[in-house]
Amino acid sequence: MSTAEERPAAGTVETEVAPMIRPGKRLRPPGSKSVGWALVQAARLHRSRIGDRLAALDLFAGQEQVVQALAMAGTMTMGDLAATLRVRPPTASKTISRLAALGFVERRAEAGDGRVVRVRLTEAGLAKAEAIERIWDDVEAELLDGFEGKERRRLRKLLRRAAGNLAEVTGVEGHEAELEGDLDEDDGPSA
């Protein structure tokens, strides 16, 4: 250290930011024994595969969740849609605007209260919902290729339980119903 700028101030103690690594210690790849790391990697690859397939439908990853939610519910308020997707209302609104511009959804103000906006799929949106369902089934089959039915059910059950644990500690509500669903039913195409 040759200048005053390079020296620590009087009375301070320098600490090393990087962790100490013992000489000769072999480092593992990040998260090589971590369930969370494996889960994140699988989720990223799944999301990428879904995104690639959605592009053929003129959709971006994330938009399919809106289409699927509306296909299940029929008509929803913007607030209900945001809550279902666990996003902020402006995020849901932006996605709906994009889908409306593509002709997949339509918005209507509530007759008695113009502040309440209801959204629903158009005929084109309903066709997209069916195509999205096929994509999810196809990618799920790719994801679980080589898994036996019992392994599929067990994996689904374990992932739902792990998600429930995190939902509980983070205070996410409404997750319990998702966890209780079809844990023991026979596997079909969307197992």
RADA-V104775 format. One record per pair of residues at least 12 apart in sequence whose C-alpha atoms are under 10 Angstrom apart, sorted by the first residue. I is the first residue (numbers start at 1). J is the second residue. If there is no record, write none. Layout:
((I:J) (I:J))
//
This chain:
((36:162) (39:159) (42:143) (45:143) (46:136) (46:139) (46:140) (46:142) (46:143) (47:61) (47:62) (47:139) (48:61) (49:61) (49:135) (49:136) (49:139) (49:142) (49:143) (50:62) (50:64) (50:132) (50:135) (50:136) (50:138) (50:139) (50:140) (51:63) (51:64) (51:135) (53:132) (53:135) (53:136) (53:138) (53:139) (54:128) (54:131) (54:132) (54:135) (54:136) (57:128) (57:131) (57:132) (58:99) (58:102) (58:128) (59:98) (59:99) (59:102) (59:128) (59:132) (60:95) (62:85) (62:95) (63:92) (63:95) (63:96) (63:98) (63:99) (64:99) (64:128) (64:129) (64:131) (64:132) (64:133) (64:136) (65:84) (65:85) (65:129) (65:132) (66:81) (66:82) (66:84) (66:85) (66:92) (66:95) (66:96) (66:99) (66:105) (66:121) (66:129) (67:96) (67:99) (67:104) (67:105) (67:120) (67:121) (67:125) (67:126) (67:128) (67:129) (67:130) (67:132) (68:121) (68:125) (68:126) (68:128) (68:129) (68:130) (68:132) (68:133) (69:81) (69:84) (69:85) (69:120) (69:121) (69:129) (70:105) (70:119) (70:120) (70:121) (70:125) (70:126) (70:129) (71:120) (71:121) (71:122) (71:125) (71:126) (71:127) (71:128) (71:129) (71:130) (72:129) (73:120) (73:121) (74:119) (74:120) (74:121) (74:126) (75:106) (75:107) (75:118) (75:119) (75:120) (75:121) (76:107) (76:117) (76:118) (76:119) (76:120) (76:121) (77:107) (77:108) (77:109) (77:110) (77:116) (77:117) (77:118) (77:119) (77:120) (78:90) (78:92) (78:93) (78:96) (78:107) (78:116) (78:117) (78:118) (78:119) (79:92) (79:93) (79:116) (79:117) (79:118) (80:92) (80:118) (81:93) (81:96) (81:118) (81:119) (83:174) (84:174) (86:172) (86:173) (86:174) (96:119) (96:120) (99:121) (99:125) (100:119) (100:120) (100:121) (100:122) (100:125) (102:124) (102:125) (103:121) (103:122) (103:123) (103:124) (103:125) (104:120) (104:121) (104:122) (104:123) (104:124) (104:125) (104:126) (104:127) (104:128) (104:129) (105:119) (105:120) (105:121) (105:122) (105:123) (105:124) (105:125) (105:126) (106:118) (106:119) (106:120) (106:121) (106:122) (106:125) (107:119) (107:120) (107:121) (107:122) (108:120) (133:190) (134:189) (134:190) (136:189) (136:190) (137:188) (137:189) (137:190) (137:191) (138:189) (138:190) (139:190) (140:189) (140:190) (140:191) (141:189) (141:190) (141:191) (144:191) (148:187) (149:186) (149:187) (149:188) (149:191) (150:184) (150:186) (150:187) (152:186) (152:187) (152:191) (153:182) (153:183) (153:184) (153:185) (153:186) (153:187) (153:191) (154:183) (154:184) (155:183) (156:179) (156:182) (156:183) (156:184) (156:191) (157:179) (157:180) (157:181) (157:182) (157:183) (157:184) (158:179) (158:183) (159:179) (160:175) (160:176) (160:178) (160:179) (160:180) (160:181) (160:183) (161:176) (161:179) (161:180) (162:179) (163:175) (163:176) (163:178) (163:179) (164:176) (164:178) (164:179))
//
